[in-house]
Amino acid sequence: MAEIVTMPKLSDTMTEGVVAAWHKKVGDAVKSGEILAEIETDKATMEFESYYDGVLLHQGVAAGKAAPVDSLLAIIGKKGEDISAILKEAASNAAPPKSETATSSVDPSGRQSTGSDTPVSPPKKDGAESSQKPEQKSEARTATSAPAPAPAFAPMRTATAEAAPANGRVKASPLAKRLAEERGIDIARVRGTGDDGRITKHDIESYLAGGMAPAAAQVESFTEVPVSQMRKTIAKRLAESKFSAPHFYLTIAVDMGNAMAAREAINKAVAPDKISFNDLVVKACAMALRQHPKVNSSWLGDKIRYNEHVHIGVAVAVEEGLLVPVVRFADTKSLRTIGAEVREFAKRAKDKKLQPQDWEGNTFTISNLGMFGIDEFTAIINPPDACILAVGAIMDTAVVKGGAVVPGHIMKVTLSCDHRVVDGVTGAMFLNSVRDSLENPVLMLGAASI
């Protein structure tokens, strides 16, 4: 008996998948455990293995096309097996449901309306009247009652086309006509920029300034690309977060002078396993989350979850959008271990090799745009977290120390908080703990932490 293979749900946020490539063609033998296709989810492209032995009898989704989760992906069975009944059932399940009832009304002209834009054909009369006539009348009524909307703006045309309409008249303001006559300009050669190509005084002056040459026609252009599965999910999740969670923001400035010196010393001592400033931020946040568990939390509607483990998501930019792999139990890991994990995650994210377990389970998120020269910014909370930290660049600036103005290195960080879970004082105390660790790295740089 033929087996139906449906589009798998390969991540917790996946609602549809794209068949990136088929590894088997219709008619090929398939064994359980063999790669059947590559499926692009909202976060990665993953290999999908067959669960059945047999012959690939049907591909329900063409390569490069999308299909909802649980829809027909493929049919595997015996060679020559009749699958017409399966295809018919799948087609009926995929068809949109028809309305069981239709509301009707009569418009002022006496015609019956079903609530749609298409008028109902009048009832047929007894006799030999052609059944096509009512349909033709209906189409004519539709065409005349629903004229095509006029464009929002007139497309730009060449100068001669604009200045010389079919009726031979040139649209121009009286002042523009007088200036053209005084300067000996053939007004038909001037491109009008006013309404409906009307020539204005400015057009005449532009024509003169251009050395008596007609202005070159300009063409508007654009490119449209399909929205990727990843971008769809990013849009959905962040819109839900922004419009459902009441965000508020707290910004604090961190003196990174000691952190810069500590990082330089550590990298000399443990080369080639270099650590980054972002690794220091991850470690400082992990320690602060242990001190302030209310920040390490999630809003669940009728309850709040306070996580006792610290899993920090680190936002990684990829071509299609953003992925957030998770450094698990970050508070127990050394700086070198954190750095190695983040680098590996970033490489696998760009290669689309991350697995669901790599991006699930975050309790707090960090987004760092400092390496791109951004002074400071605010980030949208990454569900199910209650907070996200936005990290800016380390800026060389003047600071006051001991009553004197001296060179300094300041980094601004902004905490976005879900006010349903975290209050202002709680967020402020967390930020102060992060700043204390970064300004005094010795607090987090025990032997095991390096």
N, C-alpha and C positions, 0 to 999 in steps of 0.2 A: 504493500500500500504506500502511495506517495506521501511524503512528509513535508509539511509546510514550515518554512523558515521565515521568521518575522524579523523586522528591524529591531535589533537589541537595544536596550537602555544601558549604555556604557558609562554613564555618569549620573549623579543624583540630580543634576539640573538639565539633563538632555531631554528634549521633547521631539526632536527629529534628527535624522542623520543623513549625511551625504555619502553616497558610494564613491569613494575616491578612485578605486580601481577594482576590477574583478580579476581574481587569480584563476578562475575556472570559466570556461565557455560552455554554452548549452551543448549537451552531448558528451561532455567530459566526465570521466569517472571521478567520484569523490569518495574519500575515506574519512571516517571520523577522526578529528584532530588535524586534518589538513586545512591550510589557509584557504578560505572561500573568497573573501573580499577584504578590502581595506575600507573602514568606515571612519569618516571625519565627524567627530563630535563637536560640541561647543568649545572643547579645550585641547583636543589632540586628535591625531589620526591613528587609529588602532587597528591591528589585525584581528579579523573575526574568523574563528575556526568553525568548521562544520561539526555538528553533533551526530550526523547520520552517514551511513554508507549507501552508495548507489550511484545514480547518474544525474547530473544537473539537467533537469527537464525544462526549467523556466527561470528567467531573471526578471523579477518584478520591478526592479529599479535600474535604469540605465546609468552607466558610469557618469559621474558628474552631476547627477540629479539627487534631489532631496526627497525624503519620505518620512512620515510620522513614525514614532516608536510604535511597535506592534503591528505595523502594516506589512503586507506581503513583500518579502525580500526575495525569496527563491523557493523553488519546489524541487525536492530530490526524491527520486523513486527508481523504478525499474525501467530499463530502456524500452521505449515504445508504449509506456503506460498512458492511458487516457486521463488527462488532467483537466478536461474541459469543464467538468462540474466544479472543480476547485476554483478555476479562474472565474467562472460565472458568479460563484458565491462571493469571491473576493471583490469583484466589480460591483456587486450589489451592496456590499458592506461599505465600499468607498464612496458610493453615490450619495450626494446630499439628500436629506429627507425632503419629501414633497409636502407642501402644506395640505392638510386634510380639508380645511374649509377656506373659503375666500369671501371676504367681505365685499359687498356690492353697494353701490350708491348711484344716484342719478345726478348728472351734472346739469347746469342750467339749460343746456341745449337739448336735454332729454335723453342723452346717450347713457347707457349703463356703464359703470366703472367697477372694476374688480379690485381696485386698490393698487394696481400696477400702472406703468406708463403706457401700456398697450391697450387701446380701446377694444371693447368687445364687439365682434361683428354682429350686425343686426340679424334677427331671426329670418330664416329662409321662408319665402312665400311658397304656397302650393303652386305647382305648375312647373314649367321648364326653365325657370330662371337659372342662369349659370351660377354654380356655387362659388365661382372665382370672383364674381363681381363684388360681393360684400367685402372680401379680403382686399381687393384693389382699393375700394373706397376707404377701408380702414387704414391702409398704408398711406393713402393720400392725406387723410386727416392727421395722421401721426407726423408726417413730414411737415405739414404747414403749421401745426400747433406747437412743434418743438424745433424752432430754428436753431442752427448751430450758434453757440455764443461767440461774440466778437473777441478777437485777441486782445489781451490786456495792453499791448503796445504794438505799434506798427513796426514790422521788421525793417532793418536798414537796407536801403537799396543803393544803386549807383547814382551818381549825380544826375546824369541825363534822364534816368528813369524817374527820379523824384521830381525833377523840374519840368518834365514834359509829359503830363498825364495824357490819357487817351483823348480827351476833349480839346487838347491843345492849349489849355489855360495853365499858367504858372501860378502856384500859390505863393504869394509873397506879401509882406506888409507894405503899406504905402511908402514908408520911409526907406525900406530896402529897395523898392523900385526906383525911387528918386535918386538914391545913392548910386545904384547901378547905371542909371542913365547919365548922371553927372560924370562918372568915371569911365564911361564907354565900355561897360561890362555886359557881355551877353548873359543875362540873368538865368537863361536855361542851362548854363554850364555850372551854376552854383548849387552845391548840395545844401538842402534845407534841413535844419535840426529842430524846427518847431513842430507843433502838432500836425500830424498827417504830412510831414515833409515841407511845411511852410517855411519860406525863406525869411530870415530876420536880418536886422541891421548887423548883428554879430556875425552872421554867416557871410555877409558882404565883406566885412572887415577881415575875417579870417581868410577869405579868398584872396584879398589884396595882400595880406601879410605872407601868404604862401607863394608869392611870386607869380600871381595870375594863373596858377595851375589848379585844376579841380581837386578838392580834397579826396583822398583815397577812401574807398568804401571800407567800412569795418564790419567784421563778421563776428557774431557771438557764437561761442562754442562751449561745449562741456563734455565730460565723460561720466557715464554712469556704470557702476559695477555692482554685481549682486552682493547683498549683505551676507557675510560668512556666518557659519553657525556660532563661532566664538563671539563675533560682534553682536549677534542677536541676543545671546545670553547675557553679555555684559550690559547691553542696553536694558534688558528686562530686570536683571537683579539690582542694578544701581538705581534705576528709576523707582523700583519698589522701596529700596532703602531710603532714598532721598525724600520721597513723598509720604512714607509711612513713619519713619523714625525722626523725631524732632531733634535735629542737629544743633549743637552749639559748639563754639570753638574757643580754645585757650592756646595762646602763644607765649613762648618763653625764649629768652636769649641765653645761649650757653657759651661760656668762654672755653674755647677748644685748645688753648695753648698747651696745657698739661697733657691733653689727650694726643696732640700731635707729637709731642716729645716722647710719650710712652709708646706710641705706635712705631716711631722711628727706631727706638731702642729694641722693641720686640722683634721687628722685622730683621734687624741686624743679627739678633741672637738666634732666631729660628729659621733663617733662610733655608730653603726657598719657599717655605710655607708662609707666604705673606698674608697679613690681615689687613682689612680695609677699615675705613671709618664707619662704614655701614655695619661691619661685624661688631665694632665697639657699641654702636647704637642698639643692635639686637641684644647684646649681652646686658647692657644697662637697663633696657626695657624688661628683659626677663627677670632681672633681680627686683625691679620696681614692682612688677606684677605680683611677685611673691609677697611683697610688703603690703600691697594694696589689692586684695583679691576682688574687690567690688568692680575694679576696672576690667578684670579678667572674667567677664560675665557675658550672658546672652539674655535677650528678652524673648520669652516664649509665649507671650499672650496672657495667660492666666498665672504664670509663674516666672521667676527669674532664676536662671541657672548660674551659680558661682562655681567656676571650674577650679579644681584643685591642682590640675596639671597646667603647664605653660607651653602651649603650642603657638609659635609665632609665624604668621604668614608673611612672606617677603615678596612684594610685588615685583614682577619681572616683565619688562616690555618685550613683546614679540611683534612680528609684522602685522598680524591680524588684530592685535589688541593687547590684552593684559592677562597674565596668569599669576596665580599666587600660590607657589609651592610652600610647604609648611616645614619649619624646623621644629621637630618634636622634642619636648622636654628641654627647651632651650636653656632654662635656668641651671641645668645640671651639666651642660656641655662647655668645653673650653673654647676660647676664641678661635684657635686653629681648626677645631672640629666644625664650629659654626661657619667659618670662612670656607672650608672645603665643601661643606654641604651646599651652601648658597651658590658657589661657583658651579658645582655639578648640576644643581637644579636649573641654573640659568642656561647652561649648555644644552641640557635635555629639553628645556622649554623651547628654545629656538629651533631644535631639530624635531619638534613635535613628538618627543619620546616620553613625556611625562605620563604616568599612570594615575588612575583615580585616587589611589592611596597617597599619592604625592601632594595633592592639592586639597584634600579633605581634612576636617578636624581642627582648623585654626580657631584659637581663642582670642587672638589679638593680631593686628596687621600693621606693617610698616611700609610706607611708600616714600622712596627717596629719589628726589629730582636734583639733589645737590650737584651731582656730577654733570648736569646739563646747565649749570650756572643759574638756577632758579633761587632767588633769595629766600622766598617763603611762599607757601601756598596752603590751601585747605583741601582735604581729601574727603571723598564720600565713604561712609562706613561700609565695610565689607561684611555682609551677613554671613554667619549669625553673630559676629562680634558686636560688642557694645561700643568699641572705640577703634580708631585708627590714627597712627602718628604720621604726619607729613614732615619730612626732613628736607631742609634747604641747604644751600651751599655754605661753606666756611668762608666768610668774607673778611678780608683785611680791612680793619677800621681802627679808629682811635678809641681807646677806652680809658677810664679813670681808675687808677690804682694808687692807693696811699695818698690821695689828694693831688696826684700828678697825671697829666694826660700822656699816655704811652701807646705804642702800637699794640694792637690786639687782634685776635682771630675769633670772630663771633659766628655762631651757627644758630639760626632760628628754627625751632620745631613747633608745630601746631597740632594739638590733640583735638580731633573731632569726636564728640561724645553723643551718645544716645541719651537724651535727658529722661527717658522713661526708666533708665537703669542707673546712670551716673549723674551725680549732682556736681555743681561747680567746685565746691571745696574738695570733693573726692578727686576730681580730675586735676585740680591744682596741686594737691599733695603728691599725686603720682608724678606729675611733671617735675616737681622739685626734687624728688628722689632720682629721676633720670638725670637731671642736671648735676646733682651731687656726685653721681657715679662718673659722669663724663668729665667733670672738672677736677675730680680727685680719682684718677684711674686706679690708684693703689687699692681702693676699696673693692674693686672687682678683679684684681690681677694677682690673686694668689697663685701659687705654683701650679695647682690643678687647673686654674682658669686659663692659663696661657697655652 
